[in-house]
Amino acid sequence: MAILWADLSQVGDRLRAFEDRCNATAQPFRWKFTTSDLDGLLAGLDRYTADHQEESSVALAA
């Protein structure tokens, strides 16, 4: 779905309204994704990349 505006000033007005609404309703939150979670995710990505390295090389050569 594409939204079109008549001019850039309308875009700016919408962005400022969005910013004002977000700032008025913002609340602190507690992160649940820890550095340990990130380490585990990155290790899994490294394993996946290493396991699929040959497949990627074949696809690039084709």
Secondary structure, DSSP 8 states (H G I E B T S, - for coil): -----SSHHHHHHHHHHHHHHHHHH---------HHHHHHHHHHHHHHHHHTHHHHHHHHH-
